[in-house]
Amino acid sequence: MTRDVYIEDLASHVGERVRIKGWLYNRRGSKRIQFLELRDGSGIVQGIVSKADAPAEVFELASSLEQESSLIAEGEVRAHPKREGVFELGVEALTLVAAPSREYPISNKEHGVEFLMDHRHLWLRSKRQHAIVRVRSEIVAAVRAYFDDHGFTLVDAPIFTPSACEGTSTLFETDYHGSPAYLTQSGQLYMEAAAAAFGRVYCFGPTFRAEKSKTRRHLAEFWMVEPEVAFMDLEGDMDLAQDFLQSVVRRVLERRQKELTTLERDVSKLEVLLEGAFPRIRYDEAIRILQEAGKDVEIGDDFGAEDETLIASHFDRPVMVTHYPVALKAFYFKKDPEDQARALCMDVLAPEGYGEIIGGGQREEDLATLDAAIEAHKLPMDDFEWYRDIRRYGGFPHAGFGLGIERMVAYICGIHHVREAIPFPRMLSRLSP
């Protein structure tokens, strides 16, 4: 009996006749033998069609197949004679489902980035892009599993919002039945409300930033997970962020070694995350690091991408930078009681040039202090009436953070630009495919 199987499951079917449904990734051969690289979304296997063993019509079809033909292959699963853990398919029957109507545009030759991005819908079929998306999927699963297993309740935040979370300069505005609305920058404010109901909550979904940035770390649309915890302070927030990151990396290392190998990722640089606590430094110390490296910065300056890279390069694992000047942070951060010029905040900077992957901290729970911050940031008080209610009715200390999925994917996979960390990126100059 021939059964349908996925390529990733072939190890448990050695010696059996199976059926694989997929596409031709590549083909090479001679007049006597054809080697077909078959993919089905779960993996790639080499199908061997021998003229001496296969029916004549099967060998003839195998010899004429074009790249990305969809097909059904049947045959016996065999262990590779020289490579342990690798399997082959001795093809005995072959059915062409559909041949390409034109030559496949992506070949083994070098293609420019713009060309590949224009053909992103096809580029996803390549080994490297396939591996990245599989790792991304594992990261997403790890994120959800961590919070679900630690008593958090998933609370979905709205995509349309009536006001800005972090200022109006980077908002996408749209018409909402005759009134202006904005695509969300963050679900955090809603998570603060939810934390008062459930204690430990998180939201996970797309967020949008309209800033005109072309750096390798920025997208116009990206996915973010944002936990918020009632009665948590900055120290607890940092402990949570560290444990969370270590859990995600551990799961990816355990389950996606094959994909990381395909990406040629040096996993030793990820394994070090699991060896102990992340270093924690204050903003002022980070400034000193930059100054000693010859950077022209002073207290009060914000960090750019190069600054973050330089700071993180002093450590072999992510570093937590805390207590930034209040003026550099959003209105909702609580001030340090011991130094009102500093915010109880933290950024987690990843090494290897990946920069900030987490930003968060403790929120201001006092209504009068919050109102003063809203006014100082020149934000419309009426838009935050519901947010102020959180402080009016049982105000409480709370903290949380946000992690951008694409930056995490880029870091774990070791890829240069976040455009490859999401299946269909939206950037300053790209809205398609």
C-alpha positions as a LaTeX table, in Angstrom:
\begin{tabular}{lrrr}
\hline
Residue & $x$ (\AA) & $y$ (\AA) & $z$ (\AA) \\
\hline
Met1 & 0.00 & 0.00 & 0.00 \\
Thr2 & 1.36 & 3.41 & $-0.99$ \\
Arg3 & 0.72 & 6.15 & 1.55 \\
Asp4 & 0.95 & 9.92 & 1.30 \\
Val5 & 3.77 & 11.29 & 3.48 \\
Tyr6 & 5.60 & 14.55 & 4.05 \\
Ile7 & 9.30 & 14.78 & 3.32 \\
Glu8 & 10.11 & 15.73 & 6.92 \\
Asp9 & 8.67 & 12.37 & 8.04 \\
Leu10 & 10.62 & 10.12 & 5.66 \\
Ala11 & 12.90 & 8.81 & 8.43 \\
Ser12 & 10.04 & 6.71 & 9.78 \\
His13 & 9.24 & 5.20 & 6.36 \\
Val14 & 12.56 & 3.71 & 5.24 \\
Gly15 & 11.92 & 0.64 & 3.09 \\
Glu16 & 8.32 & 1.63 & 2.42 \\
Arg17 & 6.68 & 2.77 & $-0.80$ \\
Val18 & 5.34 & 6.29 & $-0.34$ \\
Arg19 & 3.75 & 9.11 & $-2.31$ \\
Ile20 & 5.05 & 12.70 & $-2.19$ \\
Lys21 & 3.09 & 15.64 & $-3.55$ \\
Gly22 & 5.06 & 18.78 & $-4.26$ \\
Trp23 & 7.21 & 20.71 & $-6.70$ \\
Leu24 & 10.48 & 20.29 & $-8.58$ \\
Tyr25 & 13.10 & 22.44 & $-6.89$ \\
Asn26 & 15.97 & 21.45 & $-9.19$ \\
Arg27 & 16.94 & 18.78 & $-11.69$ \\
Arg28 & 20.21 & 17.37 & $-12.98$ \\
Gly29 & 21.11 & 14.14 & $-14.70$ \\
Ser30 & 22.31 & 12.23 & $-17.73$ \\
Lys31 & 20.95 & 9.86 & $-20.32$ \\
Arg32 & 20.91 & 7.07 & $-17.72$ \\
Ile33 & 19.83 & 8.72 & $-14.49$ \\
Gln34 & 17.90 & 11.79 & $-13.34$ \\
Phe35 & 18.21 & 13.42 & $-9.92$ \\
Leu36 & 15.10 & 15.34 & $-8.96$ \\
Glu37 & 15.12 & 17.65 & $-5.95$ \\
Leu38 & 11.56 & 17.54 & $-4.71$ \\
Arg39 & 10.07 & 19.92 & $-2.15$ \\
Asp40 & 6.68 & 19.76 & $-0.45$ \\
Gly41 & 6.86 & 22.62 & 2.04 \\
Ser42 & 8.14 & 20.44 & 4.87 \\
Gly43 & 11.53 & 19.74 & 3.33 \\
Ile44 & 13.50 & 18.70 & 0.26 \\
Val45 & 14.39 & 15.17 & $-0.83$ \\
Gln46 & 16.36 & 13.82 & $-3.74$ \\
Gly47 & 14.34 & 11.61 & $-6.03$ \\
Ile48 & 16.37 & 9.19 & $-8.16$ \\
Val49 & 14.98 & 8.05 & $-11.49$ \\
Ser50 & 17.06 & 5.34 & $-13.12$ \\
Lys51 & 16.51 & 4.46 & $-16.75$ \\
Ala52 & 17.34 & 0.84 & $-15.96$ \\
Asp53 & 14.72 & 0.55 & $-13.20$ \\
Ala54 & 11.93 & 3.04 & $-13.92$ \\
Pro55 & 9.32 & 2.61 & $-16.67$ \\
Ala56 & 10.34 & 4.31 & $-19.91$ \\
Glu57 & 7.56 & 6.90 & $-19.71$ \\
Val58 & 8.57 & 7.83 & $-16.15$ \\
Phe59 & 12.21 & 8.38 & $-17.14$ \\
Glu60 & 11.16 & 10.39 & $-20.19$ \\
Leu61 & 8.93 & 12.64 & $-18.06$ \\
Ala62 & 11.64 & 13.07 & $-15.41$ \\
Ser63 & 14.11 & 14.14 & $-18.10$ \\
Ser64 & 11.81 & 16.91 & $-19.35$ \\
Leu65 & 10.52 & 18.42 & $-16.11$ \\
Glu66 & 10.99 & 22.16 & $-15.64$ \\
Gln67 & 11.77 & 23.93 & $-12.39$ \\
Glu68 & 8.69 & 24.42 & $-10.16$ \\
Ser69 & 6.59 & 21.85 & $-11.99$ \\
Ser70 & 4.00 & 20.52 & $-9.54$ \\
Leu71 & 4.02 & 16.76 & $-9.43$ \\
Ile72 & 3.34 & 13.54 & $-7.54$ \\
Ala73 & 6.20 & 11.08 & $-7.06$ \\
Glu74 & 5.95 & 7.51 & $-5.80$ \\
Gly75 & 8.71 & 5.17 & $-4.79$ \\
Glu76 & 10.69 & 3.49 & $-2.03$ \\
Val77 & 12.33 & 5.50 & 0.74 \\
Arg78 & 16.03 & 4.70 & 1.13 \\
Ala79 & 18.67 & 5.88 & 3.59 \\
His80 & 21.47 & 7.81 & 1.89 \\
Pro81 & 24.48 & 5.49 & 1.53 \\
Lys82 & 26.99 & 8.07 & 2.79 \\
Arg83 & 25.10 & 10.78 & 4.72 \\
Glu84 & 23.58 & 9.77 & 8.02 \\
Gly85 & 20.11 & 11.13 & 8.62 \\
Val86 & 19.56 & 11.89 & 4.92 \\
Phe87 & 17.04 & 9.96 & 2.84 \\
Glu88 & 16.27 & 9.45 & $-0.84$ \\
Leu89 & 13.32 & 8.40 & $-2.90$ \\
Gly90 & 13.72 & 5.75 & $-5.56$ \\
Val91 & 11.12 & 7.10 & $-7.97$ \\
Glu92 & 9.02 & 4.43 & $-9.68$ \\
Ala93 & 6.00 & 6.48 & $-10.73$ \\
Leu94 & 5.67 & 10.15 & $-11.62$ \\
Thr95 & 2.62 & 12.28 & $-12.37$ \\
Leu96 & 2.86 & 15.82 & $-13.70$ \\
Val97 & 0.13 & 17.93 & $-12.12$ \\
Ala98 & 1.01 & 21.21 & $-13.83$ \\
Ala99 & 3.97 & 22.45 & $-15.84$ \\
Pro100 & 5.07 & 26.12 & $-15.58$ \\
Ser101 & 3.54 & 28.28 & $-18.31$ \\
Arg102 & 6.75 & 30.31 & $-18.55$ \\
Glu103 & 10.37 & 30.06 & $-17.45$ \\
Tyr104 & 10.77 & 30.38 & $-13.67$ \\
Pro105 & 12.32 & 33.82 & $-13.06$ \\
Ile106 & 14.54 & 32.91 & $-10.09$ \\
Ser107 & 17.52 & 30.78 & $-11.05$ \\
Asn108 & 20.85 & 29.84 & $-9.49$ \\
Lys109 & 22.49 & 32.98 & $-10.86$ \\
Glu110 & 22.88 & 36.12 & $-8.75$ \\
His111 & 19.82 & 38.36 & $-8.51$ \\
Gly112 & 19.61 & 41.86 & $-7.10$ \\
Val113 & 17.69 & 42.60 & $-3.91$ \\
Glu114 & 15.01 & 44.65 & $-5.70$ \\
Phe115 & 14.43 & 41.85 & $-8.20$ \\
Leu116 & 14.06 & 39.31 & $-5.42$ \\
Met117 & 11.75 & 41.59 & $-3.45$ \\
Asp118 & 9.62 & 42.16 & $-6.56$ \\
His119 & 9.34 & 38.37 & $-6.77$ \\
Arg120 & 8.98 & 37.83 & $-3.02$ \\
His121 & 5.97 & 35.58 & $-3.61$ \\
Leu122 & 8.30 & 33.20 & $-5.45$ \\
Trp123 & 11.50 & 33.88 & $-3.49$ \\
Leu124 & 9.85 & 32.31 & $-0.44$ \\
Arg125 & 10.30 & 28.93 & $-2.16$ \\
Ser126 & 14.10 & 29.09 & $-1.92$ \\
Lys127 & 15.96 & 27.08 & 0.73 \\
Arg128 & 17.21 & 30.09 & 2.65 \\
Gln129 & 13.93 & 31.97 & 2.75 \\
His130 & 12.08 & 28.77 & 3.56 \\
Ala131 & 14.40 & 28.22 & 6.54 \\
Ile132 & 13.90 & 31.78 & 7.80 \\
Val133 & 10.11 & 31.51 & 7.72 \\
Arg134 & 10.24 & 28.14 & 9.49 \\
Val135 & 12.36 & 29.68 & 12.25 \\
Arg136 & 9.95 & 32.61 & 12.44 \\
Ser137 & 7.07 & 30.18 & 12.85 \\
Glu138 & 8.94 & 28.46 & 15.69 \\
Ile139 & 9.65 & 31.80 & 17.37 \\
Val140 & 5.97 & 32.73 & 17.22 \\
Ala141 & 5.01 & 29.35 & 18.69 \\
Ala142 & 7.62 & 29.78 & 21.43 \\
Val143 & 6.33 & 33.25 & 22.27 \\
Arg144 & 2.76 & 32.06 & 22.65 \\
Ala145 & 3.78 & 28.95 & 24.58 \\
Tyr146 & 5.86 & 30.95 & 27.06 \\
Phe147 & 3.11 & 33.34 & 28.05 \\
Asp148 & 0.35 & 30.72 & 27.91 \\
Asp149 & 2.40 & 28.46 & 30.19 \\
His150 & 3.17 & 31.25 & 32.65 \\
Gly151 & $-0.37$ & 32.27 & 33.50 \\
Phe152 & $-0.80$ & 35.12 & 31.02 \\
Thr153 & $-4.13$ & 35.79 & 29.32 \\
Leu154 & $-4.10$ & 36.73 & 25.64 \\
Val155 & $-6.03$ & 39.97 & 25.15 \\
Asp156 & $-6.26$ & 41.19 & 21.55 \\
Ala157 & $-5.66$ & 44.92 & 21.12 \\
Pro158 & $-7.44$ & 46.93 & 18.39 \\
Ile159 & $-5.76$ & 47.81 & 15.11 \\
Phe160 & $-7.70$ & 51.08 & 14.74 \\
Thr161 & $-7.00$ & 53.57 & 17.53 \\
Pro162 & $-8.31$ & 57.10 & 18.14 \\
Ser163 & $-5.01$ & 58.48 & 19.40 \\
Ala164 & $-1.25$ & 58.02 & 19.45 \\
Cys165 & 0.59 & 55.87 & 21.94 \\
Glu166 & 4.01 & 57.44 & 21.41 \\
Gly167 & 3.39 & 60.73 & 19.60 \\
Thr168 & 1.76 & 61.53 & 16.28 \\
Ser169 & 4.77 & 61.83 & 13.95 \\
Thr170 & 4.88 & 58.17 & 12.97 \\
Leu171 & 1.18 & 57.37 & 12.61 \\
Phe172 & $-0.69$ & 56.05 & 9.58 \\
Glu173 & $-3.94$ & 58.02 & 9.52 \\
Thr174 & $-7.11$ & 56.71 & 7.94 \\
Asp175 & $-10.78$ & 57.68 & 7.72 \\
Tyr176 & $-13.03$ & 55.90 & 10.20 \\
His177 & $-16.62$ & 56.67 & 9.17 \\
Gly178 & $-15.91$ & 60.36 & 8.85 \\
Ser179 & $-13.50$ & 60.69 & 11.78 \\
Pro180 & $-9.71$ & 60.32 & 11.79 \\
Ala181 & $-8.30$ & 57.07 & 13.14 \\
Tyr182 & $-4.82$ & 55.61 & 13.22 \\
Leu183 & $-3.22$ & 52.22 & 12.68 \\
Thr184 & $-1.88$ & 51.09 & 16.01 \\
Gln185 & 1.73 & 51.73 & 17.02 \\
Ser186 & 1.38 & 49.48 & 20.05 \\
Gly187 & $-1.20$ & 47.61 & 22.09 \\
Gln188 & 0.44 & 48.60 & 25.36 \\
Leu189 & $-2.13$ & 51.12 & 26.63 \\
Tyr190 & $-4.87$ & 48.54 & 26.17 \\
Met191 & $-2.77$ & 45.92 & 27.94 \\
Glu192 & $-2.51$ & 48.25 & 30.93 \\
Ala193 & $-6.30$ & 48.29 & 31.12 \\
Ala194 & $-6.42$ & 44.52 & 30.69 \\
Ala195 & $-3.80$ & 43.97 & 33.40 \\
Ala196 & $-6.24$ & 45.55 & 35.89 \\
Ala197 & $-8.73$ & 42.83 & 34.94 \\
Phe198 & $-6.51$ & 39.77 & 34.52 \\
Gly199 & $-3.21$ & 40.56 & 36.28 \\
Arg200 & $-0.92$ & 39.06 & 33.63 \\
Val201 & $-1.78$ & 39.71 & 29.98 \\
Tyr202 & $-0.22$ & 39.94 & 26.55 \\
Cys203 & $-1.24$ & 40.97 & 23.06 \\
Phe204 & 0.33 & 39.72 & 19.86 \\
Gly205 & $-0.33$ & 41.24 & 16.47 \\
Pro206 & 0.69 & 43.65 & 13.72 \\
Thr207 & 1.75 & 47.19 & 14.53 \\
Phe208 & 2.53 & 50.10 & 12.24 \\
Arg209 & 5.06 & 52.94 & 12.12 \\
Ala210 & 5.00 & 55.63 & 9.43 \\
Glu211 & 8.50 & 56.95 & 10.11 \\
Lys212 & 10.46 & 57.54 & 6.92 \\
Ser213 & 13.31 & 55.21 & 7.76 \\
Lys214 & 15.32 & 53.08 & 5.36 \\
Thr215 & 17.55 & 51.31 & 7.87 \\
Arg216 & 17.98 & 47.55 & 7.94 \\
Arg217 & 16.10 & 47.40 & 11.26 \\
His218 & 12.86 & 49.15 & 10.25 \\
Leu219 & 9.60 & 48.07 & 8.67 \\
Ala220 & 6.35 & 49.99 & 8.21 \\
Glu221 & 4.37 & 46.95 & 9.37 \\
Phe222 & 5.74 & 44.50 & 11.90 \\
Trp223 & 4.56 & 42.06 & 14.54 \\
Met224 & 4.99 & 42.70 & 18.22 \\
Val225 & 4.26 & 40.82 & 21.44 \\
Glu226 & 3.54 & 42.99 & 24.48 \\
Pro227 & 3.13 & 41.52 & 27.98 \\
Glu228 & 1.94 & 43.64 & 30.89 \\
Val229 & 1.93 & 42.57 & 34.55 \\
Ala230 & 0.12 & 44.12 & 37.50 \\
Phe231 & 2.20 & 44.89 & 40.60 \\
Met232 & 5.47 & 44.39 & 38.73 \\
Asp233 & 8.37 & 46.84 & 38.98 \\
Leu234 & 11.34 & 47.47 & 36.67 \\
Glu235 & 13.46 & 44.71 & 38.22 \\
Gly236 & 10.68 & 42.19 & 37.74 \\
Asp237 & 10.20 & 43.39 & 34.18 \\
Met238 & 13.86 & 42.77 & 33.38 \\
Asp239 & 13.73 & 39.32 & 34.97 \\
Leu240 & 10.69 & 38.49 & 32.86 \\
Ala241 & 12.32 & 39.74 & 29.65 \\
Gln242 & 15.45 & 37.68 & 30.26 \\
Asp243 & 13.61 & 34.48 & 31.09 \\
Phe244 & 11.34 & 34.98 & 28.09 \\
Leu245 & 14.22 & 35.52 & 25.64 \\
Gln246 & 16.11 & 32.52 & 26.97 \\
Ser247 & 13.02 & 30.34 & 26.62 \\
Val248 & 12.46 & 31.38 & 23.00 \\
Val249 & 16.10 & 30.85 & 22.00 \\
Arg250 & 16.23 & 27.49 & 23.79 \\
Arg251 & 13.19 & 26.20 & 21.91 \\
Val252 & 14.51 & 27.34 & 18.52 \\
Leu253 & 17.88 & 25.69 & 19.18 \\
Glu254 & 16.14 & 22.47 & 20.16 \\
Arg255 & 13.70 & 22.31 & 17.25 \\
Arg256 & 15.21 & 24.20 & 14.30 \\
Gln257 & 18.81 & 23.04 & 14.08 \\
Lys258 & 18.30 & 21.97 & 10.47 \\
Glu259 & 17.10 & 25.42 & 9.43 \\
Leu260 & 19.87 & 27.18 & 11.36 \\
Thr261 & 22.39 & 24.95 & 9.58 \\
Thr262 & 20.88 & 25.92 & 6.23 \\
Leu263 & 21.31 & 29.57 & 7.24 \\
Glu264 & 24.91 & 28.86 & 8.35 \\
Arg265 & 24.12 & 30.45 & 11.69 \\
Asp266 & 26.86 & 30.26 & 14.32 \\
Val267 & 24.68 & 28.80 & 17.07 \\
Ser268 & 27.42 & 29.24 & 19.68 \\
Lys269 & 26.52 & 32.93 & 19.67 \\
Leu270 & 22.98 & 32.00 & 20.63 \\
Glu271 & 23.86 & 29.27 & 23.10 \\
Val272 & 25.69 & 31.80 & 25.29 \\
Leu273 & 22.30 & 33.40 & 26.04 \\
Leu274 & 21.37 & 30.33 & 28.03 \\
Glu275 & 24.46 & 30.36 & 30.24 \\
Gly276 & 23.47 & 33.01 & 32.76 \\
Ala277 & 22.10 & 36.45 & 33.49 \\
Phe278 & 22.20 & 39.28 & 31.00 \\
Pro279 & 24.40 & 42.22 & 32.00 \\
Arg280 & 22.50 & 45.29 & 33.19 \\
Ile281 & 23.93 & 48.79 & 32.84 \\
Arg282 & 22.50 & 52.27 & 33.27 \\
Tyr283 & 22.20 & 54.80 & 30.48 \\
Asp284 & 25.05 & 56.87 & 31.93 \\
Glu285 & 27.40 & 53.89 & 31.78 \\
Ala286 & 26.38 & 53.29 & 28.17 \\
Ile287 & 27.25 & 56.92 & 27.42 \\
Arg288 & 30.69 & 56.38 & 28.97 \\
Ile289 & 31.23 & 53.30 & 26.79 \\
Leu290 & 30.50 & 55.38 & 23.70 \\
Gln291 & 32.69 & 58.27 & 24.81 \\
Glu292 & 35.61 & 55.96 & 25.55 \\
Ala293 & 35.20 & 54.57 & 22.04 \\
Gly294 & 35.56 & 58.08 & 20.63 \\
Lys295 & 31.90 & 58.81 & 19.94 \\
Asp296 & 30.78 & 62.42 & 20.21 \\
Val297 & 27.86 & 61.91 & 22.61 \\
Glu298 & 26.80 & 63.38 & 25.92 \\
Ile299 & 24.18 & 62.85 & 28.60 \\
Gly300 & 20.78 & 63.55 & 27.08 \\
Asp301 & 21.54 & 62.14 & 23.63 \\
Asp302 & 19.52 & 59.23 & 22.31 \\
Phe303 & 21.21 & 56.18 & 20.82 \\
Gly304 & 21.27 & 55.54 & 17.11 \\
Ala305 & 21.81 & 52.17 & 15.44 \\
Glu306 & 25.60 & 52.54 & 15.45 \\
Asp307 & 25.57 & 53.49 & 19.11 \\
Glu308 & 23.51 & 50.44 & 20.06 \\
Thr309 & 25.86 & 48.22 & 18.06 \\
Leu310 & 28.90 & 49.65 & 19.81 \\
Ile311 & 27.39 & 49.32 & 23.29 \\
Ala312 & 26.30 & 45.73 & 22.67 \\
Ser313 & 29.71 & 44.80 & 21.24 \\
His314 & 31.14 & 44.99 & 24.77 \\
Phe315 & 29.09 & 41.96 & 25.78 \\
Asp316 & 28.72 & 38.39 & 24.49 \\
Arg317 & 24.97 & 38.31 & 25.08 \\
Pro318 & 22.09 & 40.81 & 25.13 \\
Val319 & 22.65 & 43.75 & 27.46 \\
Met320 & 19.92 & 45.63 & 29.31 \\
Val321 & 20.31 & 49.40 & 29.36 \\
Thr322 & 18.18 & 51.14 & 31.99 \\
His323 & 17.29 & 54.56 & 33.38 \\
Tyr324 & 17.28 & 56.69 & 30.22 \\
Pro325 & 16.57 & 60.41 & 30.60 \\
Val326 & 12.84 & 61.03 & 30.94 \\
Ala327 & 12.95 & 63.38 & 27.95 \\
Leu328 & 13.92 & 60.47 & 25.66 \\
Lys329 & 10.99 & 58.26 & 26.62 \\
Ala330 & 7.22 & 58.19 & 26.12 \\
Phe331 & 4.87 & 59.97 & 28.51 \\
Tyr332 & 3.70 & 56.83 & 30.32 \\
Phe333 & 7.03 & 55.82 & 31.88 \\
Lys334 & 7.37 & 56.20 & 35.64 \\
Lys335 & 10.17 & 58.44 & 36.89 \\
Asp336 & 12.83 & 57.03 & 39.16 \\
Pro337 & 11.88 & 58.15 & 42.69 \\
Glu338 & 15.58 & 58.61 & 43.45 \\
Asp339 & 16.27 & 60.66 & 40.31 \\
Gln340 & 13.28 & 62.39 & 38.71 \\
Ala341 & 15.31 & 63.04 & 35.54 \\
Arg342 & 15.52 & 59.31 & 34.82 \\
Ala343 & 12.78 & 56.92 & 33.68 \\
Leu344 & 12.27 & 53.42 & 35.07 \\
Cys345 & 12.79 & 51.92 & 31.64 \\
Met346 & 14.94 & 49.33 & 29.92 \\
Asp347 & 16.04 & 48.44 & 26.41 \\
Val348 & 17.48 & 45.04 & 25.57 \\
Leu349 & 20.24 & 45.40 & 22.98 \\
Ala350 & 21.27 & 42.30 & 21.08 \\
Pro351 & 24.90 & 41.73 & 20.05 \\
Glu352 & 26.23 & 41.29 & 16.50 \\
Gly353 & 24.73 & 44.60 & 15.38 \\
Tyr354 & 21.06 & 43.73 & 15.87 \\
Gly355 & 20.37 & 46.49 & 18.37 \\
Glu356 & 17.19 & 46.93 & 20.37 \\
Ile357 & 14.95 & 43.86 & 20.38 \\
Ile358 & 12.96 & 44.70 & 23.52 \\
Gly359 & 11.85 & 48.01 & 24.97 \\
Gly360 & 9.82 & 48.43 & 28.12 \\
Gly361 & 9.69 & 49.43 & 31.76 \\
Gln362 & 7.48 & 50.49 & 34.63 \\
Arg363 & 4.42 & 52.66 & 33.96 \\
Glu364 & 3.30 & 55.73 & 35.87 \\
Glu365 & 0.37 & 54.77 & 38.12 \\
Asp366 & $-0.29$ & 58.17 & 39.72 \\
Leu367 & $-2.99$ & 60.11 & 37.86 \\
Ala368 & $-1.72$ & 63.61 & 38.61 \\
Thr369 & 1.81 & 62.72 & 37.52 \\
Leu370 & 0.50 & 61.04 & 34.37 \\
Asp371 & $-1.63$ & 64.09 & 33.51 \\
Ala372 & 1.41 & 66.33 & 33.83 \\
Ala373 & 3.34 & 64.06 & 31.46 \\
Ile374 & 0.50 & 64.07 & 28.89 \\
Glu375 & 0.47 & 67.87 & 28.98 \\
Ala376 & 4.26 & 68.07 & 28.74 \\
His377 & 4.14 & 65.92 & 25.60 \\
Lys378 & 1.37 & 68.17 & 24.20 \\
Leu379 & $-1.02$ & 65.27 & 23.72 \\
Pro380 & $-4.82$ & 65.79 & 23.71 \\
Met381 & $-6.04$ & 64.97 & 27.23 \\
Asp382 & $-9.53$ & 63.98 & 26.04 \\
Asp383 & $-8.11$ & 61.17 & 23.90 \\
Phe384 & $-6.68$ & 59.54 & 27.02 \\
Glu385 & $-9.76$ & 59.80 & 29.24 \\
Trp386 & $-10.26$ & 56.03 & 29.25 \\
Tyr387 & $-6.53$ & 55.48 & 29.91 \\
Arg388 & $-6.70$ & 57.84 & 32.89 \\
Asp389 & $-9.58$ & 55.78 & 34.30 \\
Ile390 & $-7.09$ & 52.96 & 34.92 \\
Arg391 & $-5.52$ & 55.22 & 37.56 \\
Arg392 & $-8.82$ & 56.54 & 38.91 \\
Tyr393 & $-10.26$ & 53.16 & 39.79 \\
Gly394 & $-7.75$ & 51.13 & 41.77 \\
Gly395 & $-4.44$ & 52.41 & 40.39 \\
Phe396 & $-1.60$ & 49.95 & 40.77 \\
Pro397 & 2.11 & 49.58 & 39.91 \\
His398 & 2.64 & 47.72 & 36.66 \\
Ala399 & 5.27 & 47.08 & 34.02 \\
Gly400 & 5.73 & 45.43 & 30.66 \\
Phe401 & 7.62 & 45.46 & 27.40 \\
Gly402 & 7.38 & 44.98 & 23.68 \\
Leu403 & 9.40 & 42.62 & 21.49 \\
Gly404 & 9.51 & 43.03 & 17.72 \\
Ile405 & 9.25 & 39.63 & 16.08 \\
Glu406 & 11.15 & 40.59 & 12.94 \\
Arg407 & 14.18 & 41.87 & 14.85 \\
Met408 & 14.15 & 38.69 & 16.92 \\
Val409 & 13.95 & 36.57 & 13.75 \\
Ala410 & 16.83 & 38.51 & 12.19 \\
Tyr411 & 18.94 & 38.07 & 15.32 \\
Ile412 & 18.31 & 34.35 & 15.74 \\
Cys413 & 18.73 & 33.61 & 12.03 \\
Gly414 & 21.76 & 35.88 & 11.65 \\
Ile415 & 20.32 & 37.76 & 8.67 \\
His416 & 21.33 & 41.30 & 7.81 \\
His417 & 18.00 & 42.99 & 7.02 \\
Val418 & 14.57 & 42.59 & 8.62 \\
Arg419 & 12.96 & 42.55 & 5.16 \\
Glu420 & 13.79 & 38.83 & 5.05 \\
Ala421 & 12.36 & 38.25 & 8.53 \\
Ile422 & 8.72 & 38.64 & 7.45 \\
Pro423 & 7.07 & 36.84 & 4.50 \\
Phe424 & 5.80 & 39.99 & 2.75 \\
Pro425 & 7.59 & 43.10 & 4.06 \\
Arg426 & 6.14 & 46.59 & 3.99 \\
Met427 & 8.79 & 49.30 & 3.87 \\
Leu428 & 9.07 & 52.97 & 2.99 \\
Ser429 & 9.17 & 52.25 & $-0.75$ \\
Arg430 & 7.47 & 48.85 & $-0.88$ \\
Leu431 & 3.78 & 47.98 & $-0.72$ \\
Ser432 & 3.81 & 44.88 & $-2.96$ \\
Pro433 & 3.65 & 42.02 & $-3.60$ \\
\hline
\end{tabular}
